[in-house]
Amino acid sequence: MAYGDIRTTNNTAEYRGLLHGLKYANKCGLKPLHVVGDSMMIIKQLDGRRPPLAAHLARLYWHCRVLADYCRVETWTHHYRTYN
């Protein structure tokens, strides 16, 4: 599924962006991490370790969760999109 695919939701794209960033941090050996994101839903789900109910998002959540634990994410902070 491409980011520009008409079926790609905003949440899917945001999870994929986070996954890409975590993979890059892992590849570069960056540990520990402090993650700042503008998707409150994703930050709350990962910080609270509460996977989403939608199956397609749950798969992305678990990929992110495993990498986040491996990269030793210490904090999850929400940042308003207004300030991007």
mmCIF file of the N, C-alpha and C atoms, coordinates in Angstrom:
data_MODEL
# 
_entry.id   MODEL 
# 
loop_
_atom_site.group_PDB 
_atom_site.id 
_atom_site.type_symbol 
_atom_site.label_atom_id 
_atom_site.label_alt_id 
_atom_site.label_comp_id 
_atom_site.label_asym_id 
_atom_site.label_entity_id 
_atom_site.label_seq_id 
_atom_site.pdbx_PDB_ins_code 
_atom_site.Cartn_x 
_atom_site.Cartn_y 
_atom_site.Cartn_z 
_atom_site.occupancy 
_atom_site.B_iso_or_equiv 
_atom_site.pdbx_formal_charge 
_atom_site.auth_seq_id 
_atom_site.auth_comp_id 
_atom_site.auth_asym_id 
_atom_site.auth_atom_id 
_atom_site.pdbx_PDB_model_num 
ATOM 1   N N  . MET A 1 1  ? 0.848  -1.174 0.000  1.00 0.00 ? 1  MET A N  1 
ATOM 2   C CA . MET A 1 1  ? 0.000  0.000  0.000  1.00 0.00 ? 1  MET A CA 1 
ATOM 3   C C  . MET A 1 1  ? 0.893  1.236  0.000  1.00 0.00 ? 1  MET A C  1 
ATOM 4   N N  . ALA A 1 2  ? 0.678  2.091  -0.933 1.00 0.00 ? 2  ALA A N  1 
ATOM 5   C CA . ALA A 1 2  ? 1.457  3.323  -1.025 1.00 0.00 ? 2  ALA A CA 1 
ATOM 6   C C  . ALA A 1 2  ? 0.791  4.424  -0.213 1.00 0.00 ? 2  ALA A C  1 
ATOM 7   N N  . TYR A 1 3  ? 1.593  5.389  0.211  1.00 0.00 ? 3  TYR A N  1 
ATOM 8   C CA . TYR A 1 3  ? 1.030  6.507  0.968  1.00 0.00 ? 3  TYR A CA 1 
ATOM 9   C C  . TYR A 1 3  ? -0.040 7.232  0.164  1.00 0.00 ? 3  TYR A C  1 
ATOM 10  N N  . GLY A 1 4  ? 0.152  7.324  -1.147 1.00 0.00 ? 4  GLY A N  1 
ATOM 11  C CA . GLY A 1 4  ? -0.781 8.037  -2.007 1.00 0.00 ? 4  GLY A CA 1 
ATOM 12  C C  . GLY A 1 4  ? -1.979 7.204  -2.435 1.00 0.00 ? 4  GLY A C  1 
ATOM 13  N N  . ASP A 1 5  ? -2.031 5.952  -2.004 1.00 0.00 ? 5  ASP A N  1 
ATOM 14  C CA . ASP A 1 5  ? -3.140 5.071  -2.341 1.00 0.00 ? 5  ASP A CA 1 
ATOM 15  C C  . ASP A 1 5  ? -4.434 5.657  -1.780 1.00 0.00 ? 5  ASP A C  1 
ATOM 16  N N  . ILE A 1 6  ? -5.481 5.634  -2.566 1.00 0.00 ? 6  ILE A N  1 
ATOM 17  C CA . ILE A 1 6  ? -6.752 6.234  -2.149 1.00 0.00 ? 6  ILE A CA 1 
ATOM 18  C C  . ILE A 1 6  ? -7.335 5.545  -0.917 1.00 0.00 ? 6  ILE A C  1 
ATOM 19  N N  . ARG A 1 7  ? -6.944 4.295  -0.652 1.00 0.00 ? 7  ARG A N  1 
ATOM 20  C CA . ARG A 1 7  ? -7.464 3.563  0.507  1.00 0.00 ? 7  ARG A CA 1 
ATOM 21  C C  . ARG A 1 7  ? -6.637 3.791  1.765  1.00 0.00 ? 7  ARG A C  1 
ATOM 22  N N  . THR A 1 8  ? -5.515 4.483  1.653  1.00 0.00 ? 8  THR A N  1 
ATOM 23  C CA . THR A 1 8  ? -4.657 4.733  2.808  1.00 0.00 ? 8  THR A CA 1 
ATOM 24  C C  . THR A 1 8  ? -5.283 5.803  3.695  1.00 0.00 ? 8  THR A C  1 
ATOM 25  N N  . THR A 1 9  ? -5.508 5.446  4.952  1.00 0.00 ? 9  THR A N  1 
ATOM 26  C CA . THR A 1 9  ? -6.079 6.414  5.889  1.00 0.00 ? 9  THR A CA 1 
ATOM 27  C C  . THR A 1 9  ? -4.968 7.257  6.500  1.00 0.00 ? 9  THR A C  1 
ATOM 28  N N  . ASN A 1 10 ? -5.348 8.352  7.111  1.00 0.00 ? 10 ASN A N  1 
ATOM 29  C CA . ASN A 1 10 ? -4.401 9.218  7.795  1.00 0.00 ? 10 ASN A CA 1 
ATOM 30  C C  . ASN A 1 10 ? -3.674 8.440  8.893  1.00 0.00 ? 10 ASN A C  1 
ATOM 31  N N  . ASN A 1 11 ? -4.415 7.632  9.651  1.00 0.00 ? 11 ASN A N  1 
ATOM 32  C CA . ASN A 1 11 ? -3.804 6.862  10.736 1.00 0.00 ? 11 ASN A CA 1 
ATOM 33  C C  . ASN A 1 11 ? -2.805 5.839  10.209 1.00 0.00 ? 11 ASN A C  1 
ATOM 34  N N  . THR A 1 12 ? -3.129 5.191  9.085  1.00 0.00 ? 12 THR A N  1 
ATOM 35  C CA . THR A 1 12 ? -2.202 4.237  8.481  1.00 0.00 ? 12 THR A CA 1 
ATOM 36  C C  . THR A 1 12 ? -0.920 4.945  8.069  1.00 0.00 ? 12 THR A C  1 
ATOM 37  N N  . ALA A 1 13 ? -1.047 6.089  7.421  1.00 0.00 ? 13 ALA A N  1 
ATOM 38  C CA . ALA A 1 13 ? 0.130  6.841  6.983  1.00 0.00 ? 13 ALA A CA 1 
ATOM 39  C C  . ALA A 1 13 ? 0.974  7.282  8.178  1.00 0.00 ? 13 ALA A C  1 
ATOM 40  N N  . GLU A 1 14 ? 0.326  7.683  9.263  1.00 0.00 ? 14 GLU A N  1 
ATOM 41  C CA . GLU A 1 14 ? 1.078  8.128  10.442 1.00 0.00 ? 14 GLU A CA 1 
ATOM 42  C C  . GLU A 1 14 ? 1.796  6.965  11.118 1.00 0.00 ? 14 GLU A C  1 
ATOM 43  N N  . TYR A 1 15 ? 1.149  5.813  11.210 1.00 0.00 ? 15 TYR A N  1 
ATOM 44  C CA . TYR A 1 15 ? 1.821  4.631  11.765 1.00 0.00 ? 15 TYR A CA 1 
ATOM 45  C C  . TYR A 1 15 ? 3.002  4.226  10.885 1.00 0.00 ? 15 TYR A C  1 
ATOM 46  N N  . ARG A 1 16 ? 2.816  4.281  9.557  1.00 0.00 ? 16 ARG A N  1 
ATOM 47  C CA . ARG A 1 16 ? 3.914  3.924  8.652  1.00 0.00 ? 16 ARG A CA 1 
ATOM 48  C C  . ARG A 1 16 ? 5.079  4.915  8.775  1.00 0.00 ? 16 ARG A C  1 
ATOM 49  N N  . GLY A 1 17 ? 4.771  6.181  8.970  1.00 0.00 ? 17 GLY A N  1 
ATOM 50  C CA . GLY A 1 17 ? 5.824  7.173  9.176  1.00 0.00 ? 17 GLY A CA 1 
ATOM 51  C C  . GLY A 1 17 ? 6.603  6.902  10.449 1.00 0.00 ? 17 GLY A C  1 
ATOM 52  N N  . LEU A 1 18 ? 5.893  6.574  11.520 1.00 0.00 ? 18 LEU A N  1 
ATOM 53  C CA . LEU A 1 18 ? 6.554  6.234  12.782 1.00 0.00 ? 18 LEU A CA 1 
ATOM 54  C C  . LEU A 1 18 ? 7.406  4.989  12.612 1.00 0.00 ? 18 LEU A C  1 
ATOM 55  N N  . LEU A 1 19 ? 6.866  3.981  11.945 1.00 0.00 ? 19 LEU A N  1 
ATOM 56  C CA . LEU A 1 19 ? 7.609  2.742  11.724 1.00 0.00 ? 19 LEU A CA 1 
ATOM 57  C C  . LEU A 1 19 ? 8.891  3.012  10.942 1.00 0.00 ? 19 LEU A C  1 
ATOM 58  N N  . HIS A 1 20 ? 8.797  3.854  9.931  1.00 0.00 ? 20 HIS A N  1 
ATOM 59  C CA . HIS A 1 20 ? 9.970  4.220  9.136  1.00 0.00 ? 20 HIS A CA 1 
ATOM 60  C C  . HIS A 1 20 ? 11.025 4.899  10.021 1.00 0.00 ? 20 HIS A C  1 
ATOM 61  N N  . GLY A 1 21 ? 10.596 5.828  10.864 1.00 0.00 ? 21 GLY A N  1 
ATOM 62  C CA . GLY A 1 21 ? 11.521 6.522  11.758 1.00 0.00 ? 21 GLY A CA 1 
ATOM 63  C C  . GLY A 1 21 ? 12.165 5.586  12.767 1.00 0.00 ? 21 GLY A C  1 
ATOM 64  N N  . LEU A 1 22 ? 11.385 4.657  13.319 1.00 0.00 ? 22 LEU A N  1 
ATOM 65  C CA . LEU A 1 22 ? 11.933 3.691  14.277 1.00 0.00 ? 22 LEU A CA 1 
ATOM 66  C C  . LEU A 1 22 ? 12.929 2.751  13.606 1.00 0.00 ? 22 LEU A C  1 
ATOM 67  N N  . LYS A 1 23 ? 12.629 2.337  12.374 1.00 0.00 ? 23 LYS A N  1 
ATOM 68  C CA . LYS A 1 23 ? 13.567 1.476  11.635 1.00 0.00 ? 23 LYS A CA 1 
ATOM 69  C C  . LYS A 1 23 ? 14.881 2.212  11.393 1.00 0.00 ? 23 LYS A C  1 
ATOM 70  N N  . TYR A 1 24 ? 14.784 3.483  11.025 1.00 0.00 ? 24 TYR A N  1 
ATOM 71  C CA . TYR A 1 24 ? 15.989 4.277  10.784 1.00 0.00 ? 24 TYR A CA 1 
ATOM 72  C C  . TYR A 1 24 ? 16.799 4.438  12.073 1.00 0.00 ? 24 TYR A C  1 
ATOM 73  N N  . ALA A 1 25 ? 16.132 4.730  13.174 1.00 0.00 ? 25 ALA A N  1 
ATOM 74  C CA . ALA A 1 25 ? 16.821 4.879  14.462 1.00 0.00 ? 25 ALA A CA 1 
ATOM 75  C C  . ALA A 1 25 ? 17.506 3.578  14.848 1.00 0.00 ? 25 ALA A C  1 
ATOM 76  N N  . ASN A 1 26 ? 16.835 2.463  14.615 1.00 0.00 ? 26 ASN A N  1 
ATOM 77  C CA . ASN A 1 26 ? 17.411 1.157  14.920 1.00 0.00 ? 26 ASN A CA 1 
ATOM 78  C C  . ASN A 1 26 ? 18.635 0.890  14.047 1.00 0.00 ? 26 ASN A C  1 
ATOM 79  N N  . LYS A 1 27 ? 18.525 1.193  12.763 1.00 0.00 ? 27 LYS A N  1 
ATOM 80  C CA . LYS A 1 27 ? 19.633 0.989  11.820 1.00 0.00 ? 27 LYS A CA 1 
ATOM 81  C C  . LYS A 1 27 ? 20.858 1.808  12.224 1.00 0.00 ? 27 LYS A C  1 
ATOM 82  N N  . CYS A 1 28 ? 20.624 3.011  12.733 1.00 0.00 ? 28 CYS A N  1 
ATOM 83  C CA . CYS A 1 28 ? 21.720 3.900  13.139 1.00 0.00 ? 28 CYS A CA 1 
ATOM 84  C C  . CYS A 1 28 ? 22.188 3.640  14.567 1.00 0.00 ? 28 CYS A C  1 
ATOM 85  N N  . GLY A 1 29 ? 21.527 2.732  15.268 1.00 0.00 ? 29 GLY A N  1 
ATOM 86  C CA . GLY A 1 29 ? 21.917 2.412  16.636 1.00 0.00 ? 29 GLY A CA 1 
ATOM 87  C C  . GLY A 1 29 ? 21.591 3.500  17.639 1.00 0.00 ? 29 GLY A C  1 
ATOM 88  N N  . LEU A 1 30 ? 20.564 4.274  17.371 1.00 0.00 ? 30 LEU A N  1 
ATOM 89  C CA . LEU A 1 30 ? 20.186 5.369  18.269 1.00 0.00 ? 30 LEU A CA 1 
ATOM 90  C C  . LEU A 1 30 ? 19.348 4.832  19.429 1.00 0.00 ? 30 LEU A C  1 
ATOM 91  N N  . LYS A 1 31 ? 19.895 4.868  20.617 1.00 0.00 ? 31 LYS A N  1 
ATOM 92  C CA . LYS A 1 31 ? 19.205 4.385  21.821 1.00 0.00 ? 31 LYS A CA 1 
ATOM 93  C C  . LYS A 1 31 ? 19.671 5.210  22.994 1.00 0.00 ? 31 LYS A C  1 
ATOM 94  N N  . PRO A 1 32 ? 18.866 5.529  23.943 1.00 0.00 ? 32 PRO A N  1 
ATOM 95  C CA . PRO A 1 32 ? 17.410 5.443  23.961 1.00 0.00 ? 32 PRO A CA 1 
ATOM 96  C C  . PRO A 1 32 ? 16.797 6.554  23.119 1.00 0.00 ? 32 PRO A C  1 
ATOM 97  N N  . LEU A 1 33 ? 15.497 6.460  22.908 1.00 0.00 ? 33 LEU A N  1 
ATOM 98  C CA . LEU A 1 33 ? 14.786 7.444  22.093 1.00 0.00 ? 33 LEU A CA 1 
ATOM 99  C C  . LEU A 1 33 ? 13.724 8.176  22.904 1.00 0.00 ? 33 LEU A C  1 
ATOM 100 N N  . HIS A 1 34 ? 13.453 9.393  22.492 1.00 0.00 ? 34 HIS A N  1 
ATOM 101 C CA . HIS A 1 34 ? 12.333 10.181 22.994 1.00 0.00 ? 34 HIS A CA 1 
ATOM 102 C C  . HIS A 1 34 ? 11.517 10.536 21.756 1.00 0.00 ? 34 HIS A C  1 
ATOM 103 N N  . VAL A 1 35 ? 10.347 9.953  21.621 1.00 0.00 ? 35 VAL A N  1 
ATOM 104 C CA . VAL A 1 35 ? 9.527  10.130 20.423 1.00 0.00 ? 35 VAL A CA 1 
ATOM 105 C C  . VAL A 1 35 ? 8.550  11.285 20.626 1.00 0.00 ? 35 VAL A C  1 
ATOM 106 N N  . VAL A 1 36 ? 8.522  12.188 19.645 1.00 0.00 ? 36 VAL A N  1 
ATOM 107 C CA . VAL A 1 36 ? 7.585  13.308 19.639 1.00 0.00 ? 36 VAL A CA 1 
ATOM 108 C C  . VAL A 1 36 ? 6.773  13.193 18.355 1.00 0.00 ? 36 VAL A C  1 
ATOM 109 N N  . GLY A 1 37 ? 5.444  13.183 18.484 1.00 0.00 ? 37 GLY A N  1 
ATOM 110 C CA . GLY A 1 37 ? 4.597  13.047 17.314 1.00 0.00 ? 37 GLY A CA 1 
ATOM 111 C C  . GLY A 1 37 ? 3.371  13.922 17.401 1.00 0.00 ? 37 GLY A C  1 
ATOM 112 N N  . ASP A 1 38 ? 2.770  14.190 16.229 1.00 0.00 ? 38 ASP A N  1 
ATOM 113 C CA . ASP A 1 38 ? 1.599  15.061 16.219 1.00 0.00 ? 38 ASP A CA 1 
ATOM 114 C C  . ASP A 1 38 ? 0.282  14.294 16.147 1.00 0.00 ? 38 ASP A C  1 
ATOM 115 N N  . SER A 1 39 ? 0.332  12.972 16.227 1.00 0.00 ? 39 SER A N  1 
ATOM 116 C CA . SER A 1 39 ? -0.891 12.176 16.264 1.00 0.00 ? 39 SER A CA 1 
ATOM 117 C C  . SER A 1 39 ? -1.150 11.735 17.701 1.00 0.00 ? 39 SER A C  1 
ATOM 118 N N  . MET A 1 40 ? -2.084 12.426 18.348 1.00 0.00 ? 40 MET A N  1 
ATOM 119 C CA . MET A 1 40 ? -2.368 12.108 19.746 1.00 0.00 ? 40 MET A CA 1 
ATOM 120 C C  . MET A 1 40 ? -2.830 10.663 19.903 1.00 0.00 ? 40 MET A C  1 
ATOM 121 N N  . MET A 1 41 ? -3.612 10.167 18.945 1.00 0.00 ? 41 MET A N  1 
ATOM 122 C CA . MET A 1 41 ? -4.100 8.801  19.029 1.00 0.00 ? 41 MET A CA 1 
ATOM 123 C C  . MET A 1 41 ? -2.945 7.801  19.071 1.00 0.00 ? 41 MET A C  1 
ATOM 124 N N  . ILE A 1 42 ? -1.994 7.952  18.172 1.00 0.00 ? 42 ILE A N  1 
ATOM 125 C CA . ILE A 1 42 ? -0.870 7.021  18.101 1.00 0.00 ? 42 ILE A CA 1 
ATOM 126 C C  . ILE A 1 42 ? 0.018  7.154  19.330 1.00 0.00 ? 42 ILE A C  1 
ATOM 127 N N  . ILE A 1 43 ? 0.291  8.370  19.758 1.00 0.00 ? 43 ILE A N  1 
ATOM 128 C CA . ILE A 1 43 ? 1.117  8.576  20.955 1.00 0.00 ? 43 ILE A CA 1 
ATOM 129 C C  . ILE A 1 43 ? 0.456  7.930  22.168 1.00 0.00 ? 43 ILE A C  1 
ATOM 130 N N  . LYS A 1 44 ? -0.846 8.147  22.343 1.00 0.00 ? 44 LYS A N  1 
ATOM 131 C CA . LYS A 1 44 ? -1.547 7.560  23.493 1.00 0.00 ? 44 LYS A CA 1 
ATOM 132 C C  . LYS A 1 44 ? -1.574 6.037  23.421 1.00 0.00 ? 44 LYS A C  1 
ATOM 133 N N  . GLN A 1 45 ? -1.780 5.491  22.229 1.00 0.00 ? 45 GLN A N  1 
ATOM 134 C CA . GLN A 1 45 ? -1.822 4.035  22.098 1.00 0.00 ? 45 GLN A CA 1 
ATOM 135 C C  . GLN A 1 45 ? -0.473 3.414  22.428 1.00 0.00 ? 45 GLN A C  1 
ATOM 136 N N  . LEU A 1 46 ? 0.591  3.991  21.928 1.00 0.00 ? 46 LEU A N  1 
ATOM 137 C CA . LEU A 1 46 ? 1.910  3.413  22.174 1.00 0.00 ? 46 LEU A CA 1 
ATOM 138 C C  . LEU A 1 46 ? 2.395  3.683  23.592 1.00 0.00 ? 46 LEU A C  1 
ATOM 139 N N  . ASP A 1 47 ? 2.108  4.853  24.116 1.00 0.00 ? 47 ASP A N  1 
ATOM 140 C CA . ASP A 1 47 ? 2.515  5.169  25.482 1.00 0.00 ? 47 ASP A CA 1 
ATOM 141 C C  . ASP A 1 47 ? 1.744  4.319  26.490 1.00 0.00 ? 47 ASP A C  1 
ATOM 142 N N  . GLY A 1 48 ? 0.475  4.124  26.237 1.00 0.00 ? 48 GLY A N  1 
ATOM 143 C CA . GLY A 1 48 ? -0.356 3.345  27.150 1.00 0.00 ? 48 GLY A CA 1 
ATOM 144 C C  . GLY A 1 48 ? -0.378 1.862  26.846 1.00 0.00 ? 48 GLY A C  1 
ATOM 145 N N  . ARG A 1 49 ? 0.337  1.472  25.789 1.00 0.00 ? 49 ARG A N  1 
ATOM 146 C CA . ARG A 1 49 ? 0.388  0.066  25.367 1.00 0.00 ? 49 ARG A CA 1 
ATOM 147 C C  . ARG A 1 49 ? -1.010 -0.503 25.141 1.00 0.00 ? 49 ARG A C  1 
ATOM 148 N N  . ARG A 1 50 ? -1.814 0.290  24.418 1.00 0.00 ? 50 ARG A N  1 
ATOM 149 C CA . ARG A 1 50 ? -3.176 -0.128 24.075 1.00 0.00 ? 50 ARG A CA 1 
ATOM 150 C C  . ARG A 1 50 ? -3.291 -0.210 22.553 1.00 0.00 ? 50 ARG A C  1 
ATOM 151 N N  . PRO A 1 51 ? -3.261 -1.409 21.994 1.00 0.00 ? 51 PRO A N  1 
ATOM 152 C CA . PRO A 1 51 ? -3.346 -1.530 20.536 1.00 0.00 ? 51 PRO A CA 1 
ATOM 153 C C  . PRO A 1 51 ? -4.706 -1.091 20.003 1.00 0.00 ? 51 PRO A C  1 
ATOM 154 N N  . PRO A 1 52 ? -4.726 -0.588 18.779 1.00 0.00 ? 52 PRO A N  1 
ATOM 155 C CA . PRO A 1 52 ? -5.999 -0.184 18.171 1.00 0.00 ? 52 PRO A CA 1 
ATOM 156 C C  . PRO A 1 52 ? -6.870 -1.407 17.877 1.00 0.00 ? 52 PRO A C  1 
ATOM 157 N N  . LEU A 1 53 ? -8.162 -1.194 17.751 1.00 0.00 ? 53 LEU A N  1 
ATOM 158 C CA . LEU A 1 53 ? -9.086 -2.291 17.475 1.00 0.00 ? 53 LEU A CA 1 
ATOM 159 C C  . LEU A 1 53 ? -9.069 -2.703 16.005 1.00 0.00 ? 53 LEU A C  1 
ATOM 160 N N  . ALA A 1 54 ? -8.829 -1.767 15.111 1.00 0.00 ? 54 ALA A N  1 
ATOM 161 C CA . ALA A 1 54 ? -8.811 -2.069 13.675 1.00 0.00 ? 54 ALA A CA 1 
ATOM 162 C C  . ALA A 1 54 ? -7.619 -2.970 13.356 1.00 0.00 ? 54 ALA A C  1 
ATOM 163 N N  . ALA A 1 55 ? -7.885 -4.087 12.690 1.00 0.00 ? 55 ALA A N  1 
ATOM 164 C CA . ALA A 1 55 ? -6.842 -5.087 12.428 1.00 0.00 ? 55 ALA A CA 1 
ATOM 165 C C  . ALA A 1 55 ? -5.668 -4.520 11.634 1.00 0.00 ? 55 ALA A C  1 
ATOM 166 N N  . HIS A 1 56 ? -5.954 -3.703 10.612 1.00 0.00 ? 56 HIS A N  1 
ATOM 167 C CA . HIS A 1 56 ? -4.863 -3.178 9.788  1.00 0.00 ? 56 HIS A CA 1 
ATOM 168 C C  . HIS A 1 56 ? -3.971 -2.226 10.591 1.00 0.00 ? 56 HIS A C  1 
ATOM 169 N N  . LEU A 1 57 ? -4.541 -1.519 11.563 1.00 0.00 ? 57 LEU A N  1 
ATOM 170 C CA . LEU A 1 57 ? -3.735 -0.638 12.415 1.00 0.00 ? 57 LEU A CA 1 
ATOM 171 C C  . LEU A 1 57 ? -3.040 -1.427 13.517 1.00 0.00 ? 57 LEU A C  1 
ATOM 172 N N  . ALA A 1 58 ? -3.683 -2.485 13.993 1.00 0.00 ? 58 ALA A N  1 
ATOM 173 C CA . ALA A 1 58 ? -3.083 -3.307 15.049 1.00 0.00 ? 58 ALA A CA 1 
ATOM 174 C C  . ALA A 1 58 ? -1.778 -3.928 14.571 1.00 0.00 ? 58 ALA A C  1 
ATOM 175 N N  . ARG A 1 59 ? -1.736 -4.378 13.321 1.00 0.00 ? 59 ARG A N  1 
ATOM 176 C CA . ARG A 1 59 ? -0.489 -4.950 12.774 1.00 0.00 ? 59 ARG A CA 1 
ATOM 177 C C  . ARG A 1 59 ? 0.632  -3.903 12.781 1.00 0.00 ? 59 ARG A C  1 
ATOM 178 N N  . LEU A 1 60 ? 0.311  -2.697 12.336 1.00 0.00 ? 60 LEU A N  1 
ATOM 179 C CA . LEU A 1 60 ? 1.314  -1.630 12.333 1.00 0.00 ? 60 LEU A CA 1 
ATOM 180 C C  . LEU A 1 60 ? 1.720  -1.260 13.754 1.00 0.00 ? 60 LEU A C  1 
ATOM 181 N N  . TYR A 1 61 ? 0.744  -1.229 14.657 1.00 0.00 ? 61 TYR A N  1 
ATOM 182 C CA . TYR A 1 61 ? 1.023  -0.935 16.070 1.00 0.00 ? 61 TYR A CA 1 
ATOM 183 C C  . TYR A 1 61 ? 2.058  -1.913 16.618 1.00 0.00 ? 61 TYR A C  1 
ATOM 184 N N  . TRP A 1 62 ? 1.841  -3.222 16.384 1.00 0.00 ? 62 TRP A N  1 
ATOM 185 C CA . TRP A 1 62 ? 2.755  -4.224 16.953 1.00 0.00 ? 62 TRP A CA 1 
ATOM 186 C C  . TRP A 1 62 ? 4.143  -4.144 16.335 1.00 0.00 ? 62 TRP A C  1 
ATOM 187 N N  . HIS A 1 63 ? 4.246  -3.815 15.061 1.00 0.00 ? 63 HIS A N  1 
ATOM 188 C CA . HIS A 1 63 ? 5.570  -3.599 14.458 1.00 0.00 ? 63 HIS A CA 1 
ATOM 189 C C  . HIS A 1 63 ? 6.268  -2.430 15.159 1.00 0.00 ? 63 HIS A C  1 
ATOM 190 N N  . CYS A 1 64 ? 5.536  -1.341 15.356 1.00 0.00 ? 64 CYS A N  1 
ATOM 191 C CA . CYS A 1 64 ? 6.094  -0.169 16.049 1.00 0.00 ? 64 CYS A CA 1 
ATOM 192 C C  . CYS A 1 64 ? 6.440  -0.503 17.495 1.00 0.00 ? 64 CYS A C  1 
ATOM 193 N N  . ARG A 1 65 ? 5.571  -1.232 18.166 1.00 0.00 ? 65 ARG A N  1 
ATOM 194 C CA . ARG A 1 65 ? 5.781  -1.568 19.581 1.00 0.00 ? 65 ARG A CA 1 
ATOM 195 C C  . ARG A 1 65 ? 7.063  -2.376 19.771 1.00 0.00 ? 65 ARG A C  1 
ATOM 196 N N  . VAL A 1 66 ? 7.282  -3.377 18.921 1.00 0.00 ? 66 VAL A N  1 
ATOM 197 C CA . VAL A 1 66 ? 8.487  -4.211 19.017 1.00 0.00 ? 66 VAL A CA 1 
ATOM 198 C C  . VAL A 1 66 ? 9.733  -3.364 18.788 1.00 0.00 ? 66 VAL A C  1 
ATOM 199 N N  . LEU A 1 67 ? 9.716  -2.548 17.751 1.00 0.00 ? 67 LEU A N  1 
ATOM 200 C CA . LEU A 1 67 ? 10.874 -1.689 17.475 1.00 0.00 ? 67 LEU A CA 1 
ATOM 201 C C  . LEU A 1 67 ? 11.080 -0.652 18.572 1.00 0.00 ? 67 LEU A C  1 
ATOM 202 N N  . ALA A 1 68 ? 10.001 -0.101 19.089 1.00 0.00 ? 68 ALA A N  1 
ATOM 203 C CA . ALA A 1 68 ? 10.105 0.899  20.161 1.00 0.00 ? 68 ALA A CA 1 
ATOM 204 C C  . ALA A 1 68 ? 10.739 0.285  21.403 1.00 0.00 ? 68 ALA A C  1 
ATOM 205 N N  . ASP A 1 69 ? 10.343 -0.931 21.732 1.00 0.00 ? 69 ASP A N  1 
ATOM 206 C CA . ASP A 1 69 ? 10.943 -1.606 22.887 1.00 0.00 ? 69 ASP A CA 1 
ATOM 207 C C  . ASP A 1 69 ? 12.416 -1.902 22.633 1.00 0.00 ? 69 ASP A C  1 
ATOM 208 N N  . TYR A 1 70 ? 12.732 -2.338 21.415 1.00 0.00 ? 70 TYR A N  1 
ATOM 209 C CA . TYR A 1 70 ? 14.121 -2.642 21.079 1.00 0.00 ? 70 TYR A CA 1 
ATOM 210 C C  . TYR A 1 70 ? 14.982 -1.375 21.114 1.00 0.00 ? 70 TYR A C  1 
ATOM 211 N N  . CYS A 1 71 ? 14.430 -0.265 20.644 1.00 0.00 ? 71 CYS A N  1 
ATOM 212 C CA . CYS A 1 71 ? 15.165 1.010  20.628 1.00 0.00 ? 71 CYS A CA 1 
ATOM 213 C C  . CYS A 1 71 ? 15.104 1.724  21.977 1.00 0.00 ? 71 CYS A C  1 
ATOM 214 N N  . ARG A 1 72 ? 14.430 1.130  22.929 1.00 0.00 ? 72 ARG A N  1 
ATOM 215 C CA . ARG A 1 72 ? 14.302 1.687  24.277 1.00 0.00 ? 72 ARG A CA 1 
ATOM 216 C C  . ARG A 1 72 ? 13.699 3.098  24.257 1.00 0.00 ? 72 ARG A C  1 
ATOM 217 N N  . VAL A 1 73 ? 12.505 3.208  23.713 1.00 0.00 ? 73 VAL A N  1 
ATOM 218 C CA . VAL A 1 73 ? 11.805 4.497  23.741 1.00 0.00 ? 73 VAL A CA 1 
ATOM 219 C C  . VAL A 1 73 ? 11.464 4.808  25.191 1.00 0.00 ? 73 VAL A C  1 
ATOM 220 N N  . GLU A 1 74 ? 11.947 5.937  25.669 1.00 0.00 ? 74 GLU A N  1 
ATOM 221 C CA . GLU A 1 74 ? 11.733 6.322  27.065 1.00 0.00 ? 74 GLU A CA 1 
ATOM 222 C C  . GLU A 1 74 ? 10.506 7.202  27.249 1.00 0.00 ? 74 GLU A C  1 
ATOM 223 N N  . THR A 1 75 ? 10.220 8.063  26.272 1.00 0.00 ? 75 THR A N  1 
ATOM 224 C CA . THR A 1 75 ? 9.055  8.937  26.385 1.00 0.00 ? 75 THR A CA 1 
ATOM 225 C C  . THR A 1 75 ? 8.326  9.033  25.054 1.00 0.00 ? 75 THR A C  1 
ATOM 226 N N  . TRP A 1 76 ? 7.015  9.215  25.163 1.00 0.00 ? 76 TRP A N  1 
ATOM 227 C CA . TRP A 1 76 ? 6.142  9.468  24.021 1.00 0.00 ? 76 TRP A CA 1 
ATOM 228 C C  . TRP A 1 76 ? 5.470  10.806 24.296 1.00 0.00 ? 76 TRP A C  1 
ATOM 229 N N  . THR A 1 77 ? 5.731  11.802 23.456 1.00 0.00 ? 77 THR A N  1 
ATOM 230 C CA . THR A 1 77 ? 5.213  13.146 23.689 1.00 0.00 ? 77 THR A CA 1 
ATOM 231 C C  . THR A 1 77 ? 4.389  13.616 22.498 1.00 0.00 ? 77 THR A C  1 
ATOM 232 N N  . HIS A 1 78 ? 3.197  14.148 22.789 1.00 0.00 ? 78 HIS A N  1 
ATOM 233 C CA . HIS A 1 78 ? 2.361  14.712 21.733 1.00 0.00 ? 78 HIS A CA 1 
ATOM 234 C C  . HIS A 1 78 ? 2.777  16.153 21.474 1.00 0.00 ? 78 HIS A C  1 
ATOM 235 N N  . HIS A 1 79 ? 2.819  16.517 20.186 1.00 0.00 ? 79 HIS A N  1 
ATOM 236 C CA . HIS A 1 79 ? 3.176  17.864 19.744 1.00 0.00 ? 79 HIS A CA 1 
ATOM 237 C C  . HIS A 1 79 ? 2.089  18.310 18.767 1.00 0.00 ? 79 HIS A C  1 
ATOM 238 N N  . TYR A 1 80 ? 1.471  19.435 19.012 1.00 0.00 ? 80 TYR A N  1 
ATOM 239 C CA . TYR A 1 80 ? 0.377  19.892 18.156 1.00 0.00 ? 80 TYR A CA 1 
ATOM 240 C C  . TYR A 1 80 ? 0.847  20.174 16.735 1.00 0.00 ? 80 TYR A C  1 
ATOM 241 N N  . ARG A 1 81 ? 0.032  19.790 15.755 1.00 0.00 ? 81 ARG A N  1 
ATOM 242 C CA . ARG A 1 81 ? 0.360  19.995 14.341 1.00 0.00 ? 81 ARG A CA 1 
ATOM 243 C C  . ARG A 1 81 ? 0.558  21.470 14.006 1.00 0.00 ? 81 ARG A C  1 
ATOM 244 N N  . THR A 1 82 ? -0.090 22.329 14.746 1.00 0.00 ? 82 THR A N  1 
ATOM 245 C CA . THR A 1 82 ? 0.032  23.772 14.529 1.00 0.00 ? 82 THR A CA 1 
ATOM 246 C C  . THR A 1 82 ? 1.488  24.213 14.574 1.00 0.00 ? 82 THR A C  1 
ATOM 247 N N  . TYR A 1 83 ? 2.288  23.541 15.371 1.00 0.00 ? 83 TYR A N  1 
ATOM 248 C CA . TYR A 1 83 ? 3.685  23.940 15.566 1.00 0.00 ? 83 TYR A CA 1 
ATOM 249 C C  . TYR A 1 83 ? 4.662  23.184 14.672 1.00 0.00 ? 83 TYR A C  1 
ATOM 250 N N  . ASN A 1 84 ? 4.150  22.382 13.731 1.00 0.00 ? 84 ASN A N  1 
ATOM 251 C CA . ASN A 1 84 ? 5.045  21.667 12.804 1.00 0.00 ? 84 ASN A CA 1 
ATOM 252 C C  . ASN A 1 84 ? 5.682  22.627 11.831 1.00 0.00 ? 84 ASN A C  1 
# 
